[in-house]
Amino acid sequence: MPQTMRAKSKRGDCFVASLAAELHELKENARKVSFRSGQIVFREGDPGDGIYVVERGCVEISAVIGGQERRVLSHLGPGEFFGEMAVVDEQPRSATATAEKATVLSFISRDDTWRLFTRSPRLLVSLMREFSLRMREFDRRYLHEVFQEERLALVGRFAQSIVHDFKNPLNVIGMAGDLAGAEDATQAERSEAKATIRKQVDRLAEMIGEVLEFTRGASSPERLVESDYREFVAHALAEIAPDASRRAVQIEVQRAAPSVRLRMDRQRLLRVFFNLINNAMDAMPSGGTIALRFRVAGKEVITELEDSGPGIAPEIAARLFQPFATHGKAHGTGLGLAICKKIIEDHKGRLTARSAPGRGAIFSFTLPRLGRSAARLSGKSLSK
């Protein structure tokens, strides 16, 4: 017999011994009840009309947890008892008891049980102690199972997010591969297709690195180098333009990026642009417009992206940057926005989002400008 079952049985034997002593003259009133294998002793919601003691056989106690699926809470053998709490609190049964094989039970009615408790308060204390031990064991088992399920669900959501994030570059690779393999493709077209494939492979590798970095939860090593922000933005938009055109999305630069010097990790910051613009395009499946606005405010450069989609759903607004938080998208990332937030914060900036009636989603992030002293040390002037 396993150790846990032996311990339970020993506690049950102590209770039965106490019960037998207190029940001496009521022994005749304990009714023997037989059940065949698989037969229900009582169901959840049935009246709590008495306590059962297992004489022979085995009983399974189960309950529906969280309104979803039925879980086995315990298996009880000879000498153990069940059904006590419904007697004590006078509430309906909270679980279902089923005979696992041919089983004989002794049934002690609620009235007889309470007469015992009145005559022997120690018996009630022993009963409550046993119940407490059972609840501790149940909590331990249930929490373990919940954590296991949560881990599995997390893996599933994580995999779904990765697939979504990888879909766009893989589509671009597929189209470029078709062009490169076409019989009537020119040499220039093949060269351009190969270059596109190379870029997208590099992009995928960078995305994998970002995901691994995010799951590690640690900040990336210092990789910030001084760059001109206007030149960087022009490069980013040139990378994104083919995908936007294919999806009937027009990118409008309403206020040009300033030519200021920033310390940035170009590849990681490019990931932010890709993710925010791709999310905006996802919100506009029939096409639309993405407006970009840039401005300098004190020691920061502010970048703002506004789409012509339906805006941010109120249900998701408070959790927008949490991992795996999505709403209304069959394959939403959530992880992508969480990574974007981490990248901007690693650049000592802030990423925010808002939505106003009649407008689409507006994402805004800040990046710190290089101080004048830093610019002098590098031998470069700070452009305004």
Phi, psi and chi 1 to 4 in degrees:
 res  aa     phi    psi   chi1   chi2   chi3   chi4
   1 MET       -  131.5 -179.4 -176.4  -63.7      -
   2 PRO   -58.6  155.8  -21.3   31.0      -      -
   3 GLN   -60.4  -42.3 -175.0  175.0   -6.8      -
   4 THR   -63.4  -39.4   54.2      -      -      -
   5 MET   -67.3  -38.1 -177.9   61.8   77.7      -
   6 ARG   -64.1  -41.1  -74.9 -160.2  -57.3  -89.8
   7 ALA   -64.0  -43.3      -      -      -      -
   8 LYS   -63.0  -42.7  -72.4 -162.3  -57.7  179.3
   9 SER   -63.6  -39.1  179.9      -      -      -
  10 LYS   -63.9  -42.9 -173.6  175.3  -65.8 -177.2
  11 ARG   -64.2  -40.9  -65.1 -159.1  -54.8  -91.7
  12 GLY   -62.6  -40.9      -      -      -      -
  13 ASP   -61.6  -39.7  -71.3  -16.7      -      -
  14 CYS   -62.3  -43.1  -69.8      -      -      -
  15 PHE   -64.3  -45.8  173.5   76.9      -      -
  16 VAL   -62.7  -37.7  172.8      -      -      -
  17 ALA   -62.6  -44.5      -      -      -      -
  18 SER   -63.7  -41.5  -61.2      -      -      -
  19 LEU   -62.5  -42.8 -176.7   65.3      -      -
  20 ALA   -62.8  -39.3      -      -      -      -
  21 ALA   -66.7  -43.6      -      -      -      -
  22 GLU   -74.9  -22.4  -61.5  -65.9  -23.3      -
  23 LEU   -98.0   13.4 -162.2   64.8      -      -
  24 HIS   -51.5  -52.8 -174.0   65.0      -      -
  25 GLU   -81.7  -11.9   76.2 -112.5   24.2      -
  26 LEU   -96.9    5.6  -62.9  177.3      -      -
  27 LYS   -55.1  -37.1 -169.8   72.6  171.2  177.3
  28 GLU   -67.7  -20.9  -60.9  -60.0  -37.8      -
  29 ASN   -85.1  -11.8  -65.5  -28.4      -      -
  30 ALA   -74.5  115.0      -      -      -      -
  31 ARG   -89.4  130.2  178.1  164.4   53.2   94.8
  32 LYS   -84.2  133.1  -65.2  -70.8 -166.3  -64.5
  33 VAL  -130.7  133.1 -170.1      -      -      -
  34 SER  -106.9  143.7  -62.3      -      -      -
  35 PHE  -134.9  141.5  -65.6   87.5      -      -
  36 ARG   -86.4  167.0   63.3 -178.7  179.8  -84.2
  37 SER   -58.9  129.9  176.9      -      -      -
  38 GLY    85.4   -3.8      -      -      -      -
  39 GLN   -79.4  140.0 -172.9  174.4   -2.8      -
  40 ILE   -77.9  129.2  -58.4  -65.4      -      -
  41 VAL   -81.4  -51.1  178.5      -      -      -
  42 PHE  -155.4  162.0   55.5   71.1      -      -
  43 ARG  -114.0  162.3  -61.5 -179.8 -174.5  -84.4
  44 GLU   -56.3  134.2  -67.7  159.0   81.4      -
  45 GLY    94.1  -15.2      -      -      -      -
  46 ASP   -67.6  156.9  -75.0   -7.4      -      -
  47 PRO   -62.1  142.0  -20.6   32.4      -      -
  48 GLY   -84.9   80.4      -      -      -      -
  49 ASP   -94.7   -0.1   52.5   -4.3      -      -
  50 GLY   170.2  176.5      -      -      -      -
  51 ILE  -103.3  145.5  -70.0  178.3      -      -
  52 TYR  -114.5  139.6  -69.3   86.3      -      -
  53 VAL  -119.8  131.4  179.1      -      -      -
  54 VAL   -78.9  119.0 -179.0      -      -      -
  55 GLU   -90.2  -49.8  -60.4  -70.6  -16.9      -
  56 ARG  -141.8  149.2  -64.8 -164.9  -55.1  -86.4
  57 GLY    98.1 -153.7      -      -      -      -
  58 CYS  -154.1  141.8 -174.0      -      -      -
  59 VAL  -123.8  136.0  173.3      -      -      -
  60 GLU  -101.9  130.7  174.2 -171.1  -85.5      -
  61 ILE  -106.5  125.9  -53.4  -62.5      -      -
  62 SER  -139.5  161.4   64.9      -      -      -
  63 ALA  -154.4  155.6      -      -      -      -
  64 VAL   -83.3  121.4  175.0      -      -      -
  65 ILE  -104.0  129.5  -56.6  -62.4      -      -
  66 GLY    65.1   20.4      -      -      -      -
  67 GLY    69.1   18.0      -      -      -      -
  68 GLN  -115.9  -83.3  -62.8  178.1  -10.2      -
  69 GLU  -121.6  157.2   61.0  178.9  -65.5      -
  70 ARG   -78.7  135.8 -179.9  167.1  -63.9  -80.3
  71 ARG  -122.4  141.7  -62.9  -66.6 -175.2   84.6
  72 VAL   -80.4  125.1  175.1      -      -      -
  73 LEU   -93.3  -36.8  -54.1 -177.8      -      -
  74 SER  -166.6  164.1   60.4      -      -      -
  75 HIS  -122.1  127.1  -58.9  -86.8      -      -
  76 LEU  -117.2  132.6  -55.5  175.4      -      -
  77 GLY  -112.6 -171.2      -      -      -      -
  78 PRO   -52.4  135.2  -27.8   36.6      -      -
  79 GLY    92.3  -11.2      -      -      -      -
  80 GLU   -98.9  161.3  -63.1 -170.3  -83.7      -
  81 PHE  -128.5  164.5   64.6   95.3      -      -
  82 PHE  -159.1  166.9   58.9   94.6      -      -
  83 GLY    87.5   10.3      -      -      -      -
  84 GLU   -73.5  -36.3   71.5  -77.0   -2.8      -
  85 MET   -68.8  -36.0  -77.7  -47.4  -62.0      -
  86 ALA   -64.4  -26.6      -      -      -      -
  87 VAL   -76.2  -42.6  171.0      -      -      -
  88 VAL   -68.8  -47.9  172.0      -      -      -
  89 ASP   -93.9   -1.7   61.5   18.6      -      -
  90 GLU    58.4   34.9  -61.6 -174.2   -8.1      -
  91 GLN  -108.8  164.2  -64.0  -64.3  -46.4      -
  92 PRO   -61.4  163.7  -22.4   33.4      -      -
  93 ARG   -60.2  137.8  -58.2  -69.4 -170.5 -173.7
  94 SER   -99.9   -2.9   59.3      -      -      -
  95 ALA  -146.4  172.4      -      -      -      -
  96 THR  -110.9  135.2  -65.3      -      -      -
  97 ALA  -110.6  130.7      -      -      -      -
  98 THR  -132.1  134.4  -52.9      -      -      -
  99 ALA   -71.7  123.8      -      -      -      -
 100 GLU   -81.5  -21.7  -66.3 -169.1   89.9      -
 101 LYS  -154.5 -177.9   55.9 -175.2  177.7 -179.7
 102 ALA   -54.1  120.9      -      -      -      -
 103 THR  -134.5  142.0  -62.0      -      -      -
 104 VAL  -117.6  129.8  176.4      -      -      -
 105 LEU  -122.3  150.0  -53.7  174.8      -      -
 106 SER  -100.1  128.7  -74.4      -      -      -
 107 PHE  -109.6  125.7  173.5   74.0      -      -
 108 ILE  -115.0  118.6  -52.9  167.5      -      -
 109 SER   -64.2  162.5   70.7      -      -      -
 110 ARG   -60.0  -45.0  169.8 -176.6  -77.0  168.3
 111 ASP   -60.5  -45.5  -70.1  -16.9      -      -
 112 ASP   -64.7  -38.0  -72.5  -17.9      -      -
 113 THR   -62.6  -44.9  -57.0      -      -      -
 114 TRP   -69.2  -30.6  -88.2  109.8      -      -
 115 ARG   -63.8  -38.9  -82.7 -161.5  -69.6  -88.9
 116 LEU   -63.2  -44.8  -77.8  175.0      -      -
 117 PHE   -63.3  -37.2  -68.2  156.7      -      -
 118 THR   -65.2  -40.6  -58.3      -      -      -
 119 ARG   -77.1  -28.9  -68.7  172.0   50.0 -176.2
 120 SER  -137.9   84.9  177.6      -      -      -
 121 PRO   -56.4  -29.2  -24.5   34.7      -      -
 122 ARG   -60.5  -33.0  -73.7 -170.0  -55.2  172.2
 123 LEU   -65.1  -40.1 -173.2   63.4      -      -
 124 LEU   -64.8  -41.3 -179.6   57.0      -      -
 125 VAL   -61.9  -44.3  171.7      -      -      -
 126 SER   -61.0  -39.9  -62.9      -      -      -
 127 LEU   -63.5  -44.6 -173.8   70.5      -      -
 128 MET   -65.5  -36.8  -67.6  -59.4   96.7      -
 129 ARG   -62.9  -43.6 -176.5 -179.9  -65.3  115.1
 130 GLU   -63.4  -42.7  174.1   66.4   20.2      -
 131 PHE   -62.7  -40.5  177.5   72.4      -      -
 132 SER   -61.3  -42.7  174.9      -      -      -
 133 LEU   -63.0  -40.2  -68.7  169.7      -      -
 134 ARG   -63.6  -42.0  -74.4 -174.1  179.4 -179.3
 135 MET   -65.7  -37.5  -72.5  -53.2  -60.5      -
 136 ARG   -61.6  -44.8  -74.5  177.6 -177.9  -89.4
 137 GLU   -63.7  -41.9  175.1   66.2   14.2      -
 138 PHE   -63.2  -45.6  165.4   68.3      -      -
 139 ASP   -58.1  -43.3  -73.5  -14.2      -      -
 140 ARG   -61.4  -47.0 -173.6 -169.2   64.2   77.6
 141 ARG   -67.4  -43.3  -69.8  176.3   52.9 -165.4
 142 TYR   -66.2  -43.9  177.3   61.5      -      -
 143 LEU   -62.4  -38.9  -72.5  174.5      -      -
 144 HIS   -59.8  -45.0  174.6   73.6      -      -
 145 GLU   -67.2  -40.2  -69.5 -176.5   10.5      -
 146 VAL   -61.7  -44.6  166.4      -      -      -
 147 PHE   -63.3  -38.9  -72.9  145.2      -      -
 148 GLN   -61.5  -45.3  -74.5  -71.3   90.2      -
 149 GLU   -64.4  -40.6  -72.4 -171.8   -0.4      -
 150 GLU   -62.8  -40.2  -79.2  -62.5  -47.4      -
 151 ARG   -62.3  -43.5  -79.4 -165.0  -71.6  -93.8
 152 LEU   -64.3  -42.5  -69.5  174.2      -      -
 153 ALA   -64.0  -38.6      -      -      -      -
 154 LEU   -63.3  -42.6 -172.6   65.5      -      -
 155 VAL   -60.7  -41.6  169.3      -      -      -
 156 GLY   -63.3  -46.5      -      -      -      -
 157 ARG   -65.3  -38.0  -66.9 -164.3  -60.2  -87.8
 158 PHE   -61.9  -46.9 -173.9   81.0      -      -
 159 ALA   -62.1  -41.0      -      -      -      -
 160 GLN   -63.1  -40.8 -171.4  179.5   57.0      -
 161 SER   -64.0  -42.7  -63.5      -      -      -
 162 ILE   -62.9  -44.0  -60.9  -54.1      -      -
 163 VAL   -58.7  -43.5  168.8      -      -      -
 164 HIS   -63.0  -46.5  172.7  -88.1      -      -
 165 ASP   -63.0  -34.7  -94.6    6.7      -      -
 166 PHE   -82.1  -14.6  -77.9   12.0      -      -
 167 LYS   -62.9  -44.2 -174.3  168.4   62.7  175.2
 168 ASN   -63.3  -52.6  -74.3  -35.4      -      -
 169 PRO   -62.3  -33.3   15.4  -27.3      -      -
 170 LEU   -66.8  -36.7  -70.9  173.6      -      -
 171 ASN   -63.5  -42.9  -75.1  -20.7      -      -
 172 VAL   -62.4  -42.8  173.8      -      -      -
 173 ILE   -60.8  -42.1  -70.5  172.6      -      -
 174 GLY   -61.1  -45.4      -      -      -      -
 175 MET   -66.6  -41.0  -69.7 -173.7  -65.8      -
 176 ALA   -65.5  -37.7      -      -      -      -
 177 GLY   -63.6  -40.6      -      -      -      -
 178 ASP   -61.3  -42.2  -70.0  -18.7      -      -
 179 LEU   -65.8  -43.7  176.0   60.3      -      -
 180 ALA   -64.2  -31.0      -      -      -      -
 181 GLY   -91.3   -3.9      -      -      -      -
 182 ALA   -67.3  138.3      -      -      -      -
 183 GLU   -64.3  -33.1  -67.0 -177.2    0.3      -
 184 ASP   -94.9    9.0   57.0  -12.8      -      -
 185 ALA   -70.6  139.8      -      -      -      -
 186 THR   -79.2  166.8   64.7      -      -      -
 187 GLN   -63.0  -37.1 -174.5   59.2   42.1      -
 188 ALA   -65.2  -40.1      -      -      -      -
 189 GLU   -66.5  -39.6  -71.1  173.2  -27.9      -
 190 ARG   -64.9  -41.1  -73.0 -166.1  173.4   94.9
 191 SER   -64.0  -41.7  -63.3      -      -      -
 192 GLU   -65.1  -39.4 -177.1  179.5   -5.7      -
 193 ALA   -64.7  -41.5      -      -      -      -
 194 LYS   -63.8  -40.3  -70.4  178.0 -178.8  178.3
 195 ALA   -64.8  -38.7      -      -      -      -
 196 THR   -63.6  -44.5  -61.6      -      -      -
 197 ILE   -60.6  -42.8  -68.4  172.1      -      -
 198 ARG   -60.4  -43.6 -180.0   69.6  -96.6  170.1
 199 LYS   -62.5  -43.1  -75.1 -178.1 -179.8  179.3
 200 GLN   -70.8  -33.9  -64.4  -56.5  -42.7      -
 201 VAL   -63.7  -43.3  169.0      -      -      -
 202 ASP   -61.9  -39.2  -69.4  -17.7      -      -
 203 ARG   -63.8  -42.8 -179.4 -178.8  166.6 -165.1
 204 LEU   -61.8  -42.8  -75.4  170.0      -      -
 205 ALA   -61.7  -40.5      -      -      -      -
 206 GLU   -65.6  -39.6 -177.7   65.9   23.3      -
 207 MET   -63.8  -41.2  -71.6  163.7   65.4      -
 208 ILE   -61.0  -42.9  -68.0  170.6      -      -
 209 GLY   -61.6  -39.4      -      -      -      -
 210 GLU   -64.4  -42.8  -70.6  -69.2   -9.8      -
 211 VAL   -62.2  -45.2  171.1      -      -      -
 212 LEU   -62.7  -40.0  -66.9  175.6      -      -
 213 GLU   -64.4  -42.0  176.3 -176.2  -54.5      -
 214 PHE   -64.3  -43.1 -177.9   82.5      -      -
 215 THR   -68.7  -26.3   56.7      -      -      -
 216 ARG   -73.3  -24.9  -77.1 -163.7  -62.9  -93.2
 217 GLY    75.8    7.4      -      -      -      -
 218 ALA  -107.1  151.2      -      -      -      -
 219 SER   -67.9  149.5  -63.4      -      -      -
 220 SER   -74.9  159.4   61.4      -      -      -
 221 PRO   -61.4  157.0  -20.4   31.6      -      -
 222 GLU   -64.7  113.3 -175.4   73.1   15.2      -
 223 ARG  -130.7   20.2  -64.4 -179.7  -63.6 -179.4
 224 LEU   -80.5  131.1  -53.7 -178.3      -      -
 225 VAL  -127.3  153.7  -63.2      -      -      -
 226 GLU   -72.3  129.3 -174.1 -179.4  -25.5      -
 227 SER  -145.4  159.1  -60.0      -      -      -
 228 ASP   -85.3  124.1 -178.6   84.4      -      -
 229 TYR   -68.8  -37.9 -165.9   49.4      -      -
 230 ARG   -62.2  -43.7  177.3  179.6  -67.3  173.5
 231 GLU   -64.2  -40.4 -179.9  -86.2  -33.4      -
 232 PHE   -63.0  -45.3  165.6   77.8      -      -
 233 VAL   -61.8  -42.5  169.6      -      -      -
 234 ALA   -59.5  -42.3      -      -      -      -
 235 HIS   -63.5  -43.7  167.9   73.6      -      -
 236 ALA   -63.0  -44.8      -      -      -      -
 237 LEU   -67.6  -33.2  -63.6 -176.7      -      -
 238 ALA   -65.3  -35.1      -      -      -      -
 239 GLU   -67.6  -37.3  -70.3  -92.0  -19.9      -
 240 ILE   -84.9  -25.1  -64.3  167.6      -      -
 241 ALA   -52.2  -46.3      -      -      -      -
 242 PRO   -59.6  -41.1  -24.4   35.2      -      -
 243 ASP   -68.5  -38.4 -165.1   30.8      -      -
 244 ALA   -64.1  -42.4      -      -      -      -
 245 SER   -62.6  -42.4  176.3      -      -      -
 246 ARG   -62.5  -30.1  179.1  177.6   62.6   83.4
 247 ARG  -100.6   17.2  -60.3  170.8   68.9  172.8
 248 ALA    57.4   38.7      -      -      -      -
 249 VAL  -113.8  129.7  171.0      -      -      -
 250 GLN  -101.1  128.5 -176.7  176.9    0.4      -
 251 ILE  -100.4  116.0  -61.3  177.9      -      -
 252 GLU  -108.3  124.5  -64.1 -179.1   -6.2      -
 253 VAL   -92.7   98.3  179.4      -      -      -
 254 GLN   -79.7  -27.7  -64.6 -178.7  -14.5      -
 255 ARG  -141.9  116.9 -167.5  179.4  -58.7  143.3
 256 ALA   -64.3  152.4      -      -      -      -
 257 ALA   -67.9  138.0      -      -      -      -
 258 PRO   -74.6  149.4   28.9  -34.5      -      -
 259 SER   -88.8   77.6 -179.1      -      -      -
 260 VAL  -119.7  156.2  -63.3      -      -      -
 261 ARG   -89.4  126.9  -50.9  -65.1  -65.4 -177.2
 262 LEU  -126.7  154.0  -53.5  178.9      -      -
 263 ARG   -93.3  120.0  -78.2  173.1   56.1   77.7
 264 MET  -148.3  154.8   66.7  177.6   77.1      -
 265 ASP   -96.6  103.2 -176.0  -35.8      -      -
 266 ARG   -59.4  -42.7  -66.9  176.5   65.4   96.9
 267 GLN   -66.1  -41.7  -72.8  -59.5  -42.9      -
 268 ARG   -70.1  -40.2  -63.0 -173.5   76.2 -149.0
 269 LEU   -68.2  -32.7 -153.5   54.5      -      -
 270 LEU   -61.8  -36.0 -173.2   62.5      -      -
 271 ARG   -60.6  -38.4  171.2   86.1  168.2  114.3
 272 VAL   -62.6  -47.4  172.9      -      -      -
 273 PHE   -61.4  -46.1  -86.6   84.8      -      -
 274 PHE   -57.7  -46.9  -88.6  122.4      -      -
 275 ASN   -68.4  -47.4 -171.8  -89.8      -      -
 276 LEU   -64.1  -40.7  -65.6 -179.6      -      -
 277 ILE   -72.4  -38.9  -69.0  177.7      -      -
 278 ASN   -64.5  -39.3  -85.4  -41.5      -      -
 279 ASN   -61.4  -41.1  -81.9   -1.6      -      -
 280 ALA   -63.8  -40.5      -      -      -      -
 281 MET   -67.3  -35.3  -68.5 -168.1  -71.3      -
 282 ASP   -61.6  -33.5  -74.2  -15.3      -      -
 283 ALA   -77.0   -7.4      -      -      -      -
 284 MET  -128.4   68.5  -56.3 -179.8  -65.6      -
 285 PRO   -61.5  -22.4   20.8  -31.7      -      -
 286 SER   -98.7   12.0  -60.3      -      -      -
 287 GLY    97.6  169.8      -      -      -      -
 288 GLY   165.8 -157.3      -      -      -      -
 289 THR  -129.6  140.4  -57.9      -      -      -
 290 ILE  -118.9  117.9  -61.6  173.5      -      -
 291 ALA   -96.9  132.9      -      -      -      -
 292 LEU  -113.8  133.0  -70.1  176.1      -      -
 293 ARG  -133.9  134.7  -64.1 -178.5  -73.7  -90.6
 294 PHE  -126.4  144.6  -57.3   87.1      -      -
 295 ARG  -157.8  156.8   61.5 -171.8  174.4   91.3
 296 VAL  -100.8  129.9  175.4      -      -      -
 297 ALA  -132.2  100.7      -      -      -      -
 298 GLY    63.3 -120.7      -      -      -      -
 299 LYS   -93.7   13.3  -62.8 -179.5  179.4 -179.3
 300 GLU  -127.4  155.1  -64.3  178.2  -31.7      -
 301 VAL  -109.4  128.0  174.9      -      -      -
 302 ILE  -107.7  128.3  -60.1  174.6      -      -
 303 THR  -115.1  129.0  -58.8      -      -      -
 304 GLU  -127.5  132.8 -165.0  169.5   80.6      -
 305 LEU  -122.3  125.6  -59.9   89.3      -      -
 306 GLU  -127.3  127.8  178.8  175.6   -2.9      -
 307 ASP  -102.3  168.4   63.1   54.7      -      -
 308 SER  -100.2   23.9   57.8      -      -      -
 309 GLY   -81.4 -164.2      -      -      -      -
 310 PRO   -78.9   -4.3   28.2  -35.0      -      -
 311 GLY    91.2 -176.5      -      -      -      -
 312 ILE   -89.9  124.9  -59.6  169.4      -      -
 313 ALA   -64.8  135.1      -      -      -      -
 314 PRO   -56.6  -31.4  -22.2   32.1      -      -
 315 GLU   -63.7  -24.3  -62.9   90.3  -31.6      -
 316 ILE  -111.5   -9.2 -164.3   66.1      -      -
 317 ALA   -54.9  -44.0      -      -      -      -
 318 ALA   -73.6  -18.0      -      -      -      -
 319 ARG  -115.8   17.2  -59.6 -178.5  -65.4  112.6
 320 LEU   -56.7  -38.4 -163.6   62.1      -      -
 321 PHE   -99.8    9.5  -64.0  107.1      -      -
 322 GLN   -79.7  145.5  -66.7  178.8    9.5      -
 323 PRO   -57.6  133.2  -23.9   33.4      -      -
 324 PHE    72.5    7.3  -51.2  111.3      -      -
 325 ALA   -80.4  117.5      -      -      -      -
 326 THR  -138.4  163.8   60.5      -      -      -
 327 HIS  -155.4  127.6  177.8   78.2      -      -
 328 GLY    73.0   15.1      -      -      -      -
 329 LYS  -125.8  130.9  -66.7  166.6   65.3  176.6
 330 ALA   -62.7  -32.3      -      -      -      -
 331 HIS  -135.6   49.5  -58.2  -71.9      -      -
 332 GLY   -66.6  150.7      -      -      -      -
 333 THR   -87.7  -62.0   62.9      -      -      -
 334 GLY    71.3  -50.8      -      -      -      -
 335 LEU   -62.9  -37.5 -177.7   63.7      -      -
 336 GLY   -60.2  -44.1      -      -      -      -
 337 LEU   -67.6  -36.9  -72.2  177.7      -      -
 338 ALA   -63.6  -40.0      -      -      -      -
 339 ILE   -65.8  -42.9  -70.5  176.1      -      -
 340 CYS   -57.2  -45.1  -73.7      -      -      -
 341 LYS   -60.1  -41.9 -175.3  173.1 -174.9  -67.8
 342 LYS   -65.5  -40.4 -175.3  176.2 -172.1  -61.3
 343 ILE   -63.3  -47.3  -68.0  171.9      -      -
 344 ILE   -63.6  -41.2  -65.9  -60.0      -      -
 345 GLU   -66.2  -33.7  -71.1  175.7  -10.6      -
 346 ASP   -66.5  -22.0  -77.1   -9.6      -      -
 347 HIS   -90.0    9.2  -79.0   75.5      -      -
 348 LYS    66.9   28.9  -49.5  -56.5  179.8 -173.9
 349 GLY  -114.4 -170.7      -      -      -      -
 350 ARG  -132.9  142.3  -57.3  178.4  -53.0  -79.4
 351 LEU  -119.7  125.9  173.5   60.7      -      -
 352 THR  -133.0  167.4   59.1      -      -      -
 353 ALA  -144.0  149.2      -      -      -      -
 354 ARG  -153.0  168.2   67.1 -175.4 -169.3  -84.6
 355 SER  -151.1  137.6 -172.8      -      -      -
 356 ALA  -121.3  153.0      -      -      -      -
 357 PRO   -54.4  132.0  -25.5   34.6      -      -
 358 GLY    80.9    4.1      -      -      -      -
 359 ARG  -128.2  163.8  -61.8  176.9   67.7  175.1
 360 GLY   -84.2 -164.5      -      -      -      -
 361 ALA   -76.3  141.6      -      -      -      -
 362 ILE  -124.2  116.8  -56.4  171.8      -      -
 363 PHE  -107.6  137.5  -75.1   83.6      -      -
 364 SER  -136.6  135.6  176.5      -      -      -
 365 PHE  -137.2  151.0   61.9   86.1      -      -
 366 THR  -110.6  151.2   65.4      -      -      -
 367 LEU  -136.1  135.2  -65.4  170.0      -      -
 368 PRO   -73.8  137.9   25.5  -32.1      -      -
 369 ARG   -76.4  156.8  -61.6  169.0   62.4 -173.6
 370 LEU   -68.4  134.8  -90.0  175.7      -      -
 371 GLY   -67.7  156.9      -      -      -      -
 372 ARG   -60.2  -35.5  -65.8 -177.8 -176.6  -83.3
 373 SER   -65.9  -39.0   58.2      -      -      -
 374 ALA   -66.2  -38.5      -      -      -      -
 375 ALA   -65.8  -39.9      -      -      -      -
 376 ARG   -64.8  -40.0  -75.1 -163.4  -61.5  -91.3
 377 LEU   -61.5  -33.9  -75.4  174.5      -      -
 378 SER   -83.1   -4.8   63.7      -      -      -
 379 GLY    78.5   20.5      -      -      -      -
 380 LYS  -126.3  149.6  -60.6  173.7 -177.6  177.1
 381 SER   -88.9  153.6   61.7      -      -      -
 382 LEU   -90.9  112.7 -176.4   63.7      -      -
 383 SER   -74.9  146.9  -58.7      -      -      -
 384 LYS  -108.6      -  -58.5 -105.9  177.8  125.2
